[in-house]
């Protein structure tokens, strides 16, 4: 089957790209945006810069700043109600993946009504809502270029995957200068999230030649610069590389899908409130070891793209180097096990069947090179506990 590629209509990429926001809105015929962000950014420099640009261009705006980490249906409903209160023709989402994901869900819910659970995969989204201009301030989720949003159901604690053309931003502004103040933990977690996106897009059963090039490019950028970005937060070359890596990885997995790591990561985040990138990192080495025999050459290519195995080295040896590097990255970037994070063993064990069920229901494990059973997922959860 020929892949159908989805990307934003316009992208401004590079240092200082934020200044293009008024021109992008005008080019797209948008004039009345609702800005969606989080409480921290609402009182910080990037938002002031953004609103100053709109004010200078004579573009009126309003603000919704009540987003939370790991966005919930309650917050989305509040945001959709705010959207309904004004004569808005667009959403400008600025922040990490949470404000951007929230804006996507607000647009869907406002346009279609009902409840967010009505639109979780595999449900279709009947019609698109207000268009979104996405401006990431972290180098991680890639949400600025994807057709996905992940929302936690407040009633059930399920992290729901919502997917469709209606979730893809109309435009993205990718300005690495907005990431220069990211703290070490956030830099590490979002960077490892991006690396997971790239690896899973490349080994996915839905990978294609278009996404392969994006994924390998992203792996190389992230693997070569993530340690520097963490150790030297003002290193502009490293920040630019991480930002480009995150966006290209987002384009890759949006059009090839993620796999088992993400399927198993979402329940850990929903039940134990572990940041998404961190839960991916907890799982990545063990799930790569589990999956690699089913796609040895694909995983070997990942090692080569990351610069940890030379071209021409055999698949088994290259994959061994890949596994060593993933474990070293977790060690160097101080990624804890679920036990070290403080997750209670008894509660974790009690929830294993539910977590496995939710992981499978997300659909992502079906794209994995080695498709797991529920029992295998439970065993993998036990292995990564630590």
C-alpha positions in Angstrom: 0.0 0.0 0.0 1.3 3.5 -0.9 1.8 5.6 2.2 -0.3 8.7 2.6 1.9 11.4 4.1 0.6 14.1 6.5 2.5 17.2 7.4 1.7 20.8 8.3 1.0 23.1 5.4 3.6 25.6 6.5 6.7 25.3 8.6 9.2 28.0 9.8 12.4 26.3 11.0 15.4 28.0 12.5 16.7 30.4 15.1 14.4 33.4 15.4 11.6 31.7 13.5 9.1 32.9 16.2 9.2 36.3 14.5 7.4 34.8 11.5 4.2 34.2 13.5 2.2 37.3 12.3 3.1 36.6 8.7 2.2 33.0 8.9 -1.2 33.8 10.4 -1.8 36.4 7.7 -0.7 34.1 4.9 -3.2 31.5 6.2 -6.0 34.1 6.5 -6.2 33.8 10.3 -6.8 36.9 12.4 -8.3 36.0 15.8 -6.2 33.4 17.6 -6.7 31.9 21.0 -3.3 31.2 22.5 -3.0 27.9 24.4 -0.1 27.5 26.9 0.7 26.4 30.4 0.9 28.4 33.7 4.7 28.6 33.6 5.0 30.0 30.1 2.1 32.3 30.8 4.4 34.3 33.1 7.6 33.9 31.1 9.5 35.5 28.3 8.5 33.4 25.3 4.8 34.2 25.7 5.6 37.9 26.1 7.6 37.8 22.9 4.7 36.1 21.1 2.0 38.4 22.3 4.3 41.4 21.6 4.6 40.2 18.0 0.8 39.9 17.6 0.3 43.3 19.2 2.7 45.0 16.9 0.9 43.4 13.9 -2.5 44.5 15.2 -3.7 40.9 15.6 -6.1 40.6 18.6 -5.7 37.5 20.8 -6.9 35.9 24.0 -5.3 33.4 26.3 -6.1 29.9 27.7 -3.2 29.0 30.1 -4.7 26.2 32.2 -3.1 23.3 30.5 -1.4 20.6 32.6 1.4 18.1 32.1 -0.2 15.0 30.6 -3.4 16.8 29.4 -6.7 15.5 30.8 -10.2 15.4 29.5 -11.2 17.9 32.2 -8.7 20.5 31.0 -9.7 19.9 27.3 -13.4 20.4 28.1 -12.5 23.7 29.9 -10.4 24.7 26.9 -13.2 23.8 24.4 -15.6 25.9 26.5 -13.2 28.8 26.4 -12.9 28.4 22.6 -16.7 28.4 22.3 -17.0 31.7 24.2 -15.1 33.8 21.7 -15.1 34.5 18.0 -11.8 32.7 17.5 -10.7 31.4 14.1 -7.5 29.6 15.2 -5.4 28.3 18.0 -1.8 29.2 18.6 -0.3 26.6 20.9 3.1 27.4 22.5 4.9 25.1 24.9 5.9 21.5 25.2 3.8 18.6 24.0 1.1 19.1 26.6 -0.2 22.6 25.4 0.0 21.5 21.8 -1.8 18.2 22.5 -4.4 20.1 24.5 -5.0 22.6 21.6 -5.5 19.7 19.2 -8.1 18.1 21.5 -9.8 21.4 22.1 -10.2 21.9 18.4 -11.6 18.4 17.9 -14.0 18.6 20.8 -15.3 22.1 20.0 -16.0 21.1 16.4 -17.5 17.7 17.0 -19.1 17.8 20.5 -19.5 14.7 22.7 -16.6 13.4 24.8 -12.9 12.9 24.0 -13.3 9.2 24.5 -15.7 9.2 21.5 -12.6 9.9 19.3 -10.0 7.6 20.6 -8.3 5.2 18.2 -9.7 3.5 16.1 -12.6 6.0 16.0 -12.7 8.6 13.2 -12.9 12.3 13.8 -15.9 13.5 11.7 -14.8 17.0 10.9 -11.8 19.3 11.5 -12.0 22.2 14.0 -10.1 25.5 14.4 -6.7 25.3 12.7 -3.6 25.2 14.9 -0.3 27.0 14.7 2.1 24.9 16.9 5.2 26.4 18.5 7.3 23.9 20.5 9.5 25.2 23.4 10.9 21.7 24.0 12.8 19.4 21.7 10.8 16.3 22.3 7.3 15.2 21.4 7.2 16.3 17.8 3.5 17.2 18.3 4.0 20.3 16.2 4.0 18.1 13.1 2.0 15.0 14.0 -1.6 13.8 13.5 -1.9 12.5 17.0 -2.8 13.8 20.4 -2.8 11.8 23.7 -5.3 12.8 26.4 -5.8 11.1 29.8 -9.5 10.3 30.6 -10.1 11.9 34.0 -12.6 9.2 35.0 -10.6 6.1 34.1 -6.9 7.2 34.1 -6.6 5.8 30.6 -4.2 7.6 28.2 -6.2 7.8 25.0 -4.6 8.1 21.6 -6.6 10.3 19.2 -5.5 10.4 15.6 -6.5 11.9 12.3 -5.9 14.7 9.9 -7.9 17.0 12.2 -5.1 16.7 14.8 -2.3 17.9 12.4 -1.4 21.5 12.9 -1.9 23.8 9.9 1.5 25.4 10.6 4.5 24.9 12.8 7.2 27.3 14.0 10.3 25.5 15.2 12.7 27.9 16.8 15.5 26.3 18.7 16.2 29.5 20.6 13.0 28.8 22.6 14.7 25.7 24.0 17.8 27.3 25.4 16.4 27.6 28.9 15.2 23.9 29.2 16.5 22.3 32.4 18.6 19.2 32.3 15.9 16.7 33.3 13.5 18.1 30.7 16.2 18.1 28.0 17.1 14.5 28.7 13.5 13.2 28.9 12.2 15.0 25.8 15.4 14.1 23.9 15.0 10.4 24.8 11.3 10.6 23.7 12.5 11.9 20.3 15.0 9.2 20.0 12.3 6.6 20.7 10.1 8.2 18.1 12.9 7.9 15.5 13.8 4.3 16.3 10.2 3.1 16.5 9.3 4.8 13.2 12.2 3.1 11.5 11.4 -0.4 12.8 7.6 -0.1 12.6 5.7 -2.4 10.3 4.3 0.7 8.7 7.7 2.2 7.9 8.2 3.5 4.4 11.0 5.1 2.3 9.8 8.6 3.1 9.8 8.1 6.9 13.0 6.0 6.8 15.2 8.9 5.8 13.6 11.2 8.4 14.0 8.6 11.1 17.7 7.9 10.4 18.5 11.6 10.2 16.7 12.2 13.5 18.6 9.3 15.2 21.9 10.8 14.1 21.1 14.3 15.3 19.8 13.2 18.7 22.4 10.5 19.5 25.3 12.8 18.7 24.0 15.9 20.6 21.8 14.9 23.5 24.7 14.6 26.0 26.0 18.0 25.0 22.6 19.6 25.2 22.2 18.3 28.7 25.7 19.3 29.9 25.8 22.6 28.1 22.3 24.1 27.9 23.5 27.2 26.1 25.2 25.3 23.4 23.3 26.6 20.4 24.6 24.0 17.9 23.4 21.1 20.2 20.1 22.8 20.8 19.5 23.3 17.1 20.4 19.7 16.4 18.0 18.4 19.1 15.2 20.6 17.9 15.6 19.5 14.3 15.9 15.9 15.5 12.6 16.1 17.4 10.7 17.6 14.5 12.0 15.2 11.9 11.4 12.3 14.3 7.8 13.6 14.8 7.3 13.7 11.0 8.6 10.1 10.8 6.5 8.5 13.4 3.4 10.5 12.4 3.6 8.8 9.1 4.9 5.4 10.2 3.6 5.0 13.7 5.2 4.2 17.0 5.4 0.7 18.4 5.6 -1.3 21.6 7.6 1.2 23.7 4.9 3.9 23.3 2.1 1.4 23.8 3.5 0.3 27.2 4.7 3.8 28.1 1.2 5.4 28.2 -0.2 3.3 31.0 2.9 4.0 33.2 2.3 7.7 32.7 -1.4 7.6 33.3 -1.4 5.5 36.5 1.9 6.7 38.0 2.3 10.2 36.5 5.7 9.5 35.1 6.6 12.1 32.4 6.1 10.6 28.9 9.7 10.8 27.7 11.0 9.3 31.0 8.6 6.4 30.8 9.7 5.7 27.2 13.4 5.8 28.3 12.6 3.4 31.2 11.3 0.9 28.6 13.4 1.4 25.5 16.5 -0.8 26.2 14.5 -3.8 27.4 11.9 -3.6 24.6 14.6 -3.1 22.0 16.2 -6.3 23.2 12.9 -8.1 23.1 12.0 -6.8 19.6 15.4 -6.9 17.8 15.5 -10.6 16.8 12.4 -9.9 14.6 14.0 -7.1 12.7 17.7 -7.5 13.2 18.9 -5.5 10.1 16.5 -2.6 10.9 17.8 -2.3 14.4 21.4 -2.6 13.1 20.6 0.3 10.8 19.6 2.3 13.9 23.0 1.6 15.5 24.7 2.8 12.3 22.6 5.9 12.0 23.4 6.8 15.7 27.1 6.4 15.0 27.6 3.6 17.5 28.3 0.9 14.8 30.3 1.2 11.6 28.9 0.7 8.2 29.4 -2.9 7.1 29.4 -4.4 10.6 27.2 -7.5 11.0 23.7 -7.2 12.3 24.2 -9.1 15.5 27.2 -7.1 16.5 25.6 -3.8 15.5 22.5 -4.5 17.6 24.6 -5.4 20.6 26.3 -2.0 20.2 22.8 -0.4 20.0 21.7 -2.0 23.2 24.9 -1.0 25.0 24.4 2.6 23.9 20.7 2.7 25.0 21.7 1.5 28.4 24.6 3.9 28.6 22.3 6.8 27.6 20.0 5.9 30.4 22.9 5.7 32.8 24.5 8.9 31.7 21.2 10.8 31.7 20.2 9.3 35.1 17.0 7.6 33.9 15.6 5.8 36.9 13.8 2.4 36.9 10.1 2.5 37.9 11.2 1.2 41.3 13.8 4.0 41.7 11.2 6.5 40.6 9.2 5.5 43.7 6.4 3.4 42.1 5.0 1.0 44.7 5.7 -2.6 43.7 2.4 -4.0 45.0 0.3 -1.3 43.2 2.4 -1.8 40.0 1.9 -5.6 40.1 -1.8 -5.2 40.8 -2.2 -3.0 37.7 -0.2 -5.1 35.3 -3.2 -6.8 33.6 -4.9 -3.4 33.2 -1.7 -1.8 31.9 -1.2 -4.6 29.4 -4.8 -4.3 28.2 -4.5 -0.6 27.7 -1.2 -0.9 25.9 -2.7 -3.4 23.4 -5.8 -1.3 23.0 -3.7 1.7 21.9 -2.9 -0.1 18.7 0.8 0.7 18.8 2.1 -2.8 19.8 0.6 -4.1 16.6 3.1 -2.1 14.6 6.1 -3.6 16.5 8.4 -6.0 14.6 7.6 -8.6 17.2 3.9 -8.4 18.2 3.5 -9.3 21.8 0.8 -11.1 23.7 -0.7 -9.7 26.8 1.4 -12.1 28.9 4.6 -11.0 27.2 3.7 -7.3 27.9 3.2 -8.2 31.6 6.5 -10.0 31.6 8.2 -6.9 30.1 6.7 -4.6 32.6 8.1 -6.9 35.4 11.5 -6.8 33.8 11.8 -3.1 33.6 10.5 -2.5 37.2 14.1 -2.9 38.5 
